[in-house]
Amino acid sequence: MKVLFLRPQPPMETIGLQHVMIVEPLELEILATLIEDSHQVSIADCIIDNRSINEILNSEIPDILCVTGYITHTDLMKLVCKEAKIFNSKIVTIVGGVHIESLPETIDSEYIDYRVVRNATRTFPQLIEYLAKIKTDFPSGVLRKYEKLMPETLPKFDFFVPIPNRKYLEKYRNSYFYVFHDKVALLKTSFGCPYQCNFCYCRTIAGNQYVERELSVVIQELLSINQKEIYIIDDNFLVSKKRLTEFMDLLEKHNIRKKFLIYGRADFIVENEILLNRFKHLGLRTIIVGFESFDTGELSKLNKETTSEINTQTMAVLNRIGVDCYASIIAMPEWSKSDFEKITKQMIKLKVRFLNIQPLTPLEKTDFRFDDTKLIVQRTEFAKWDLAHIVVQPEKMSVSDYYKQILRTYERVVFRPANLIHHLKYPLKMQIKLMRGVQKVRKQYIQKMGNL
């Protein structure tokens, strides 16, 4: 059978991180690899591919269309499947993704035949075999059209992942980037996180488990990647000193020379400066740190298990060893203009060069307890649940003023003269690409303010 995998563009309403980062749809490469021996497969990445859905369908003529996405893509995924059914009613439509795994009922549609809700690397190939009439048993972990989720019938979590065949995205490869990381490739070495931050959706989709891949297999996959820039997309790569040391030993043993972007916790960074300095000399370039707040009370409310002092020390460590930090901050609804001013001055004082401010976004299925009567964006307005829209009513200013404060903080921190000088060390084309992307995001924020 001909199986087409498709990643849709983000909705127009979604405030677009795709303007400053576009990374490969690794999940589709993995699924394509699992069935490539028995079926004809292809992948269309519509973030880059400018063809219409109809043009892609006309080019591929698939028997099966598989669409993936996040919460923001929910309505768009339905629309893509509708277009496929209009194009050819016999096309079987399958959808999946981390949001659908937790809340499959949100994407119920007459145009969607199957929803993969558990262990995609196991159940998806079984579903394809079922559709090809190779097997007669319908796989557990897949829901038929309008079928309700019965958690007790789902199989246990299985975190198997093969080494993906990356040939299917070759035509898009040069377009993938993450801020200053050009032609970046993704690598997954673990699933979930052992910490208990109550706002985190990543723990939910891993069933509150933390599972590591064998490092020998990780290195094997790393050796198969041609790209020099590697984005390790673990929810938290800095968990174990022992595992990080073994990983670095293997990098040296196999003479692997890559540049790495990772996620890591502040407390690990503070406690392991020597270890991270070694990693820096083996290619560590950037750490995305979820500081969330520089107020110990707010950190406690988020169950972050760190302190403002630890966060402050983290930036000192990273500045000393020369590793860039992409700092992530959660803007709380109770913030006043003075709170924004305070965080701005802190970021500048600590020499934070890259900043992501996320208005508090109480996603469903997390442990964060929230009164939905305070929402100003309904949960069915999926395109706006992008961690950039203000979805909770600010307590001390208007929504428009709150957006203005977010934008003002970005501009004062990221575009201060010292930062712009720092950016000169990166290739000119990446500086230009980032500036253009930032301006597009800025325009979206300004439009939001103007529409309120």
N, C-alpha and C positions, 0 to 999 in steps of 0.2 A: 504494500500500500504506500501511497505518497502522503507523508506527514509533514505539514508545514507548522513550524513554531513561529510565533509572532509576539513581539513586544510592542505595545502601542505607544504613541506619543503621550506625554502628560496632557491632561485637559487644559484648555486655555485659562481657566479660572485658577488653576494651581500656580502658586508662586514658585517660579522655576529654578530649582537647583541645577537643572540640566543646562542652564546658562553658564555655570561655573564648574560643572563636572558631568561627564557622560562616561559611564563604565559599562563594560560588556555584560550582557545578560547571562552570567555564568550558569544559572539554573537551567537555562534552555540548552546550553552546550552539553551539560551533564545528561539531561534527558535524551537529547539527540544521540549521544554516544551510546546510551543503553540499548537503543533499538536499531542502530545503523546497520548491523549485520543482516537484518531480516527485512528492512524496509528502506525506502528512498526518503531521505530527510533533508530539510532545508530550514534556514532561520532567516526571518526578516526583522531587522531592528528598525522600527519606524521612527525612532528618535533621530536617526541619521538618514534612513531611506525616505526620499521625498515622494515616492510613488503613493498613489491612493490605495486604499485597501482593495478596491475592485481591480486595479491594475496588478497588484501583487497576486491576487487570486487568479486572475486571467493568465498570468505568467506561469504560476506553479501548478494550477489545476489540482489541488489536493483532495485526497479522500478524507483526511482528518485535519482539522485546524486546532492547534493548541495555543492558548493565549494566557499570558501571565501578567501579573501586575500587583500593585500595592493598594491600600485603601483608597487612595486618590483616583485610581483607575477604574473603580467599580462600575460606574455607569458607562464608561468608555468601553470596557470589556464586553458589556452587554451589547453595545452598539456594533462593535466589530463582529460579534457572533451573529447579530441580526443581518449585517451586510453579507456575511458568508452564506446564510440560509437563503437570502434573496438571490444571491449569485447562483447557488445550487443547493436546493433543499436537502440533497442527499449527503452533503458534507457533514461529518460528525464533528461537533464542537465540544472541546474539553477546556476547562479553565482551572487555574491553580495559582498558588502564591500564598504568602504568609498570612495575609488578611483573610483569605478564603478558608484557610485551614482552621482559623479560630471562629469565624463568623460566616459560614457558608450560606446561611439564609439571606444575607444581604445581596447576593448575586443571583437569586432565583430568577429565572427567565424562561420563556417558552423557546428561546433561541439557543439555550445552553443545554446540552445533552448530559454532560458529566462534570462533576466537580471533584478534584483530587484534594482530600482533606487530611491525609496522614501518610507519612513515609513515601513521598513521591518517587524516590529512587527504587522502591520495591513495587509499589502498587501501580505506578504508571505503565511500566513495561507489561505487567500482568493485564492491565486494561487493554493495551494495544493487542496483546495475544488473544484476548477475549473477543475483541472486535474483528480480528482477522480469522476468528473461528479456529484458532490453534488450540485454545483451551476453552472449556465449557463453564468453568467456575468463575463467577463474577467476583472481582477482588474486594476484599475488605479494605476500607480506607478510601473508597470512592462512593460518591452519592449520585444517584440518577436524578433526572430532571424533577425538581420540586420535592425530592425526598428529604425528610427531616433528619438532622444529625442526632444520632443516638450514641452519646459518648461511651456508654458501656459496651458497645459493639465494636469499637475501634481497636485495631491491633496496638500492641505496645510500641513505643517509639523505637525506631531503628534509624541510626545515623550513618548508614552505609553511603559512601559516595565514591564513584570511580574517578580515575584520572580522565578528565574530559578531552575529547578531540576538538581542538580549537580551530580546525580548518574552516568550519562553517561560517565564521565571522571574519574571515580574512579580508573581504572587500570593505569592511567597516573598521578594521583594526587601527588604522592611522588616525581615526577620529576620536578614539577613546582617551580621556584625560581626567585628572582630578586636580583642580587648581593649577599648580605648577608641575604636576607629575604628568608628563607627556607620554602618550601611547601606553598607558598603564594596563597591566594585566591583573586579574583578580586571583587570589589564592585563599582557600578556606582550610584552616588547620584544626578548628574545634567548633563545637556547637554549644550555645547557651553560655551561661555565666554563673559562677558559684556565689556571687554576691546577691543581695536581696533588695536592691533599689526598687521602691514600690511603684515608680512611674514607668518602669522599663518594660517595653513590649517584647524585647528579645528573649527574656526568660519565659514568657508565656508560650511562644511558638516552639520552644524546646522542652515544654512540659516541666519547667523548673529543674531541668537537669543540666549538667555540664559534662560533655564528652569530648575527649581529645582523639584526633587521628594519630596513627602511628607516624612518628617523625621520619622513619625510613621511607614511607609512602609519600609523605609531604615533600621530601627532598627529591624523590623520583619525579613527582609532578613538577616541582620547581625546575628541574633539569630539562623538562620537556617544553618549557616556556621560552620563547625567543626574546620577548620584551625585556628590557633592562629595568623598567620601573614596575615594582610589584606592590600591590595594595592587598595586605592581609586583612581580610574582612571579618575576622573573628570578632565576636561581640566584645571580647577582652583578650588580647594576645598576651598581656603581661599578668599572668596568674601565678606561674611557678618558676622560681629561680632555677630549679633543676632542669626543667624542660627548656627554658630559654638558653641555659648553658649548653645543653645537648644540641639544640638547634644551631647555635653558633659554632660548636665543634664540628658539626656536619657541614656547615658552610665552608669552613676552612679545609676540611678533609676533601671535599669535592671541588675546591677552588671556585666556588660560586661567587660571582661578582655582580650583585644586583643592588638597586636602591629601593629601600623599603619604606612604606607608609603603613602604620599600624594604629590600632586602638589600644589605649592603656590607662590604668587607674593612677591617680595622683600619688596615693600612698606607696604603691610599688616603686614609682619613680624616685620618690624621696629616699626610700630604704635601699635602693640598688643603683646608686650613681656609678660605681665602678663597673658593674655589669653592663649598664647601658652605654657607658663610654666605650667599652669593648665593642658592643653592637654597632655603635656609631662608626667605628673604624671598619666594620664588616658590611656597611651599607645602610644602616638606619639613618633615614633622612628626616622623617616627620612622625610625630605622635599626635593623634587626635585624642585630646583629654576631655572627658566629661566632667569639668569642674562643677557645673550646674549652678553653684553659688559661691560667694565669698562671705556668706553669713552663716555662722555655725548653726543658728536656729533653723534656718531654711534647709540646711543640709540634713539636719535631724528629721525635719518634717518629710523629707524625701527618702529617708532611711539610707542615706548615702554612706554612712559609717566613716566619714572623714571630717576634717575641720577646716576652717578658713586658713589657719596657720599652715596646715599641710599643703593646701592649694598654693599658698604664697611660696613655700619652700620648693614646690615642684617647678615653678617658673625659674627660680634661681638655679636649680640643677640643670634644666634644659638649656638655659642661656650659657651656663659654664661649659657644658660639653658640646655646645654648638648644634643642637638638634632643634628643628623648627617645631612649633606647637600650634595645632589648630584647636583653639579653645572653644568649648561649648558651654553656654550659659543659659539657664532657664529663667526667663523674666516672669515673675510672679504677678498675679492680678492685683495684689495689694501694693505694688510698687508705686511710688510717687515720682515726680520729676527729680527730686533730690536723690532718690535711690538710683535712677539712671545716671545721674551726675556722679554719684559715688562709684558705681561700677566702671564708668568710663575712666575716671581718674586712676582707679586701681589697675585697669588693664594697661593704661599708658605707663604707669609707674613700674609695672612688672615686665614691661617690654613685650607684651602680647602682640604678635604681628598679624595673626589671622583669627577672626572671631566669628562665631555663629551664635546668634541670640535666638532662642526658641521660646515664644510665648508658651506658658504652661498649657499643655495639650493632654487632657485626661482621657487617654485611649481606653476603650473597653477591653475587658479581660485582664487588665493590670491590677495590681494590689492597691493602687492609689484610690482612696475613697473620696468620691466627689458628688456634690449635689447638682444634678443635671438642670435644675431650674436656673442655675447661674450661666448656662450656656447661651451664647448669642448666635452660634452656628449650630444648627440641628445636626444630629448624628447621621442623618440621611443625605446631608450635603457633602458627599464624600470628597469631592474635588478640593474642598477647603481644609480638609484634615491633613495638612501637609507639613505640620510643625513650623509653619511660618505665618499662617493666618491667626489672628486673634480670635479664639473660639470661646473664651471666658470673659465675661463683662469686667473690665478694669474697675477698681473700686475708687480710685482717686483722680481719674481724668477721663475724658471722652475717648472713644475708640480711635478717632482720628488723631488725637494728641498722643495716644499710646504708640500708634504706628510711627508718628513723627519722632518720638523719643528713641524708638528702636533704630530707625534710619539714621538719626543724628549720632547715636552711639557708634554704629558701624563706621560712619564716615570719619569721626574723630579718632577712632582707634586704628582703623585699617589704612586710612589715607593720610596719616600724619607724615611730615617730611622724612623723619628717620626711617619709617617703614618703606617709603617709596625708594629711598636710597638702598635699603636692604634688598628690595625686589630686583635691583639691577644685576644681581648675580645670576638670575635666571635668564634663559634664552628670550630674546626680544619677542619672538612670535608668541610665547606663552604669556608674556606681560600684556601684549596687545589683546590676546584672546580673553584673558582674565578681565581686563578693563572693559571690553565690550560686553562680556557676560554680566559684570557687576552693574553696568549701566542699564541693561535690560531688566535686571532684578529691581534696581532702584526705580525704574519707570513703573513697574508693577506696584510697588509700595505707594508711589505717588498717586497712581490711579485709584488704589484702595482708599487713600485719604480723601481724594476728590469725590468719590462716590458715596461718602458717608454724610 
